[in-house]
């Protein structure tokens, strides 16, 4: 009897802890509103869209059409999924030291991307048309 009760008690305790951890994880503020966002993955081939400009034209056209749909409040797109998947990372120098920052996820995003996720900008400004390719990344 003890041999059956001990593993059962261990499984029940583990299940309870897992459930509690899951509930706590759901309560964490992730910085955007996933319940109000729809993510769609589209793969553009270099054969069909040989230049970055052709790809951007496609994405801008689709974004314009989606914005026109009833009930849509914001549309944006990125070269990497917002909620996981492949992300390019980089490290930047920490000012006044010889240290590098921890790895930072980097993604190219369109104007409207942050609004589509329901994210708020803490400092700085939102990404807009001034941030297109060919512009200096330091011009504001």
C-alpha positions, 0 to 999 in steps of 0.5 A: 500500500505504501509503495502505491501511495508514495508515487501517487502523492508525488504525482499529485504534488507535481501536478499541483505545482505545475498547475500553480506555475501555469496560472502564475505564468498566464498572469505575467504582463508580456508587454502586448495583448496576444488575445487581441492580435492575430499572427499570420506567417507568410513565406515570400520566395526570392524567385517571386520577390527577388528584391527587398523592395518587391517584398515590401511592396507586397507586404505594404499592399496586404497591410493596406487591404487588411487595415480597410477591413471592418473591426481592424484597428492596427496592422503591422508586419515583421521578418520574425514571429512576435511570439517565438521562432527564429530571432536574430540576436546581437550584442551592443557595447555598454556605454563607458565600459568595455562590456557587451550587453546580453544578447538582444533579439532584433527584428525588422518591423513595419510602422504599425507593428507595435500598435497591432500588438497593443504595445506601448512605447516607454521611451523614444518614438514609434516606428514610422515611415522615416525608418524605411531602408536607405535612411540612416538609423540615427536620423529622427 
